[in-house]
Amino acid sequence: MGVVLRCWILVWSLLALGSLGEASAQEWRSAPAPEEGTELPLPPGGWTTVEGTYLRIHGDEDRTDLLLRLARHGSEALPHLAEQLGVPIGKTIHVYVASTEEQFRTLQPGRSPTWADATAWPRLGVVFLRDTKIRPATDEPLEQVLDHELVHVILGRAFAPRVPPAWLQEGAAQVLAGQAGPEVARILSSSSLTGGPMGIESLERRFPTDPLRARLAYAASADFVQYLQAEHGDAVLPELVGASLDGVGVWGAIHQATGASPSEVESSWSRRWKSRALVPASLMAELGEWVFVLGALLLPFGWVARRRRFHRRLQEMEEEEALVDRLVAELRSSRLAPDRFPSN
């Protein structure tokens, strides 16, 4: 009875997760617009500036090697990023590399998400990065984070005074920075239990304030841009940017860039992530419990088999000892018997 009950609990839990996810997806609230200041922040004492071709890198004097590395990378990356987006670079971009959490927070020219690893302020042309020594444990190079934020700056400048569609700027930033890897697919696959990723129209506004829901929104945006490139080539991205700049709306821009109808695009994209759905972690944990239970059930059988082998070995040893005893007895009796051969 207990096993049947556990099965029903598992099934109903999965169904409840799906229905709950569909409800919560409709309740997601967009994050408020950032409150951007009007002046560049002053670098703290002990900082220096390294000049690149299109940008200036500000940071601690003791981290000059890191600043030089970022300046070289940014000078090479910016022209390629602008070309892939089909927008100009614009004025000099200032990058601040904070060496402490306090610097990262206090230097911001406005309110930023508390969970952000880096921030970009397009109107000022400013990027804030955490130094590698204060970043969370990650294999992601700081240059990759810089590329992501540079996309925000040049794309935000192109749309000013309007704000780019959230799915376009976040999706493009991740794809062009090389961040749309297996983790994106894993996040979207796990979202299949909660109704799947958010619709593209809901991602046109700013992303949710909740970190977990924002993470799903980031993954959906990256996967959608990656899907469009896979289906229509790299030229689709500047086409999307150009059409969005014309103000035709999300589906108008997608139709203008791809030639496909909105329903065709969204249904095809939905099939993409549904086909990659993985076994949920909760279900894997449940299966792990079943393996443990099965092992516990089979354990007595293994113990009985080992006990039988032990007794069989004892019986064989007893037979071997009896045989040895008989041989010893025969040898002793032959030595004590009179000599059967005549003497000389």
Sequence and secondary structure as in RCSB ss.txt:
>XXXX:A:sequence
MGVVLRCWILVWSLLALGSLGEASAQEWRSAPAPEEGTELPLPPGGWTTVEGTYLRIHGDEDRTDLLLRLARHGS
EALPHLAEQLGVPIGKTIHVYVASTEEQFRTLQPGRSPTWADATAWPRLGVVFLRDTKIRPATDEPLEQVLDHEL
VHVILGRAFAPRVPPAWLQEGAAQVLAGQAGPEVARILSSSSLTGGPMGIESLERRFPTDPLRARLAYAASADFV
QYLQAEHGDAVLPELVGASLDGVGVWGAIHQATGASPSEVESSWSRRWKSRALVPASLMAELGEWVFVLGALLLP
FGWVARRRRFHRRLQEMEEEEALVDRLVAELRSSRLAPDRFPSN
>XXXX:A:secstr
 HHHHHHHHHHHHHHHHHHHHHHHHHH  B       SS     TTEEEEE SSEEEEEEGGGHHHHHHHHHHHH
HHHHHHHHHHT    S EEEEEESSHHHHHHT SS   TT SSEEETTTTEEEEE GGGS S S  HHHHHHHHH
HHHHHHHHHTTS   HHHHHHHHHHHTT  SHHHHHHHHHGGGGTSS  TGGGSS  BSSHHHHHHHHHHHHHHH
HHHHHHH TTHHHHHHHHHHTT  HHHHHHHHH S HHHHHHHHHHHHHTT    HHHHHHHHHHHHHHHHHHHH
HHHHHHHHHHHHHHHHHHHHHHHHHHHHHHHHHHHHS   S   
